[in-house]
Amino acid sequence: MPTSKPWRYHLVHGARCLEQGDFAGARRHFAAAYYEAPEEPIVCVAWGRELLRAGDVAGAEPLVRLAWERDPTLLSAGFTLSRLLGLHRGRPDEALAILDRVDRSHGVSATTLMLRGELALRDPTAHDEAKRLFEHARELGADEALVRVGLAKAWNAEGIACTQVGEHHQALFALKRASDLDPTWPGPLTNSGAVFERLGMPRKARSHYRAALRLDPHNPVALFNLADSLRKGGSRDEAARFFRRLLRVQPDYPGAREALAQLPPRQPARPRRPPLRPTNHPRAVD
């Protein structure tokens, strides 16, 4: 490795750390690479992605934008900037303009189609367009697992849209499709529970909330919905248990503390009568 460009060493080792799940090591190497070459586009992308992964959107944007402006052939910069603007900054028009530029220069790819699908899902009414984009990405060789996750999000969005207009049975069909596509995601199960509540089927609703909590025991929406359903069904103690569990997970969850405080007081336990035991004394004879 040439000593005149130590940033390359740090980039290579940072990428290896990411592959091994060593995020702290990756961060150290990418930071070192940026220290050595703060104007190098590929370095700016690597450090910008790391900042974005850590939630520092404001810090990541100028770095990735600089990389894209200096080297428009660097697709990783274009994809990262598009994702940042569209999904983190709420500026989908700018994101789509970047993807249009990438497509004109390099042709339509599975990556741009996947990003377009994610951007489409920002519009609650564009679930059909998102599904079309994800399916097209699959045809161009997109990773099947990522396609299934994208399609699950699109079917879940359709389920929510159907619920909002009162099409509850169509909503349940869409949410079932979402669960089948991504069995590890508790969102469609929680949403299905809410639909069953609206249909007057609280037992089915609770079974879906519990299934969601088996996937994610800390899911705040499923915890609140289950606790509230139990409260309405008269299961005071179990409702209190789930409200308290929710407050441990998210102390400021809207309405949870108030709902817990408004639960009826626990009824005192009735004293148990001692069991009747047979006597060993002979019965008196008249």
N, C-alpha and C positions, 0 to 999 in steps of 0.2 A: 504494500500500500504506500503510495507516494507520501512522504512526510510533508510536502508542500500543500497537500489538501487533506488535512486531518478530519475535516467535516465529513468526508466520504466514509471514513472509518466509523464515525459516530452514527451516520445514517444506516449503514449496514447492520451494525450491532443493535441499534434501536429497533430495526425491523425484526431482527431475530428475537429480541426480548418480547415484542408483541406476539409473535408466533407462539412463544412459550408461556404467554399469559403473565409475563413479568412487566406489569405496567409501570411500576416505579423505576425499573431499569430503563425502560423505553423513554420515559420522561427525562431521565438524566442524560441519556445519549442525544436525544433530539434537542434538548436545551444546549448541550455542548456544541452540537453542530450549528445551531443558530448563532451562538456566541462567536464561532469561528468564521461563519459566512452569512451574515444577516441579509445580504442582497441576493443570495443564490435562490432562484425560484423553487427548486425542489426542496431546499431546506426550509423555506418559508411555508411550503405546503405541509411538510412533516410536522413542524412545530405548531402551525396553525391547527392542524387536525388534533394534535395533542391537547391544545388549549380548548378546542371545541369539545373534545371528549370529557374534559374536566369541567365543562359548563361555562367557560369564559368566552362567550360569543363575541363580546365587544373586542377582546384581545385578538381573537382569531380572524375576524373579518379583514382588517387592513393587511395582514400577512398574506392571506389567501388571495385577496384582490391584487396585491402587488405581484404575486407569482403569476396570476392569470394575465395581467397586463403586460408583463415582461416576456412571457412565453405562452402565447395562445395555443401552441401545439401540446402543451402540458395538460393532458386530459384530466389528470387527478386534480389539478387546480380548478378546472372548469366545473367538474362534478362536485367538488367540495364547496365551491363558492355558490353554486346553484342550490345545493342542499341547505347551506347556511342561510341564504337569503329567503328561500321559500318556506323552509320548515322551522327555522329558528327566529327569523326576523319578520315573518309574515309579509313578505314582498314577492308573491308568486309571479307577478308579471316580469320582474327583473330576472328571476330564476329561469323562467321559460325562455326569455330572450337569450340567455347564455346557452341553454340547451339547443335552441334553434341554430345558434352560431356553431356549436359543436357538430350538429347534424349536417350542416352545409359543408363543413370542412372535412368531416371524416365519415359521413354517412350515418344512417340510423343504426343504433346499437341496442343491445339488451339493457345496457346500463342506463342510457338516456330514457328508454321506455319505462324502466322500473322507477326512475326518479319522477318522470311525468305522472306515473300512477300514484305515487305518494303525494305529489302536489295536487292531483285531482281530488284526493280524499280530504283535502282542506275544505272543499265545498261539499256540504252535507247532501246535496242533490246530485253529485257527479259520480255516484257509486258505479253506475253502469259503464261510464267512460273509464273509470279506474280498472274495472274488470277487463275491459277490452285491451287496455294497455298492458296489463300484467300477462294476459294470455298471449299477446303479440311478443312480449319479452321472452316468454317460455319458448315460442317458436324459434327465436333467434339464439336460444341456448342459455338463457338465464338460469342461475342456480335454482333447482326445483324447490328447495326448502324456502328460499326467499320468495319465490313466486307464490307458494302456498300461504305464506304469512301475509303477503300483499292481498291475495284474494280473500283471505279470512277477514282482513280489515274492511274490504269492500262489501262483503256480505253482511258483516256486522253493521256497517253504516246503512245498508239497505234495511236491515231489521229495525234500526232506530227510526229511520224515516217512515217505515210502514206503521210503527207504533204511534207516531205523532199524528197520523191521519186516521187512526182507528182500525187499521187493517191488521188485527192482532194475529190471526192465523197465518197470514203471509209473513208477518214478522217472525213468528216462531220457526217457520220453514227456513227463512234466511239466516236466522241465528244458529239453527242446527247445522246448516252448511258451514257457517263460520267455525263452529266448534269442531266439526269433522276435519276441516282443513288445518286447523291449528289446535290440537287437543291440549296443548300446554298453556293456552291463554284463557284466563278466567273471565274475561270481559263478556263474551257471548253468553256464558252461563248465568252471570249476574243479570244481564239484560233480559234473558229468557225468564228468570225469576220475576222480574218486574212486570213482564207481560202476563204471566200467570196470575199475579196479584190483581191486575186489571180485569182479568177474566173471572175473578172470584174463585180462584183455585189456590188457596194459601199453602196447602200441603205440598203441591207440586212446586210452588214458588220456593218454599223453604228447602226442598230437596236440591234445587238448582243452586241456591245460595250456599248450601253446605258443600256441594260439589265444587263450586268456585273456590271455597276456602280450603278444600283439600289441595288444590293447585297452588294457592297463595294464601296462607293462613293470616297474612297481614293486609289483605285487600280491604281498604276502608269502606268502599261502597257495599260490598257483600256483607261485611260485618254490620253496617248500619241497617241495611235492608232486612237482614235476618233478625236482628234485635227488634226492629220496629214491627215486623210481622209477628214475632212471638208476643210482643206487647199487645198487639191488637187481638191476638188469639187467647189472651188471658194467662200466658205462661210467664208470670211475673219474674220468678227467680232466674229462669234461663235468659229472659230478655235482659235483665240487669247484668248477668254475667257477660253477655256479648257487648252490651254498651260499655262496660268497664274495659273489656278487652280492646274495643275500638279506641277508647280514650288513652290507653297505654300506647297504641300505635300512632294515633294522631290526636293529640290533646285538644286541638282547635277545630275538630270536624264539626261543620255547621249543624246545630240542632241536637247533637248527641248528648251534651251535658244537660241541656234542658229536658230532654226526653227521659234521661235517667232520673233526674230530680222529680219528675212528675209521675213516676211509677207509684202505684198504690203501696201503702206500707204492708210489710209482710204480716200475714195473719199469725197470731201465736199458735203454737202447736197444741193440739188437744191432749190433755193428760191420758196416757194409756191405762186402760183398766187391767188389773192383774188377771192373768188367765185363770179360768176355773180348773182346779185340780181335783181329781177323785180322792175321796177320803178313804183312809185305811181302817176307819172305825166300823164295826158291825152296825148294821141298821137296827134301830130299836124295834122291838116286837111288842105289840100291845098285848 
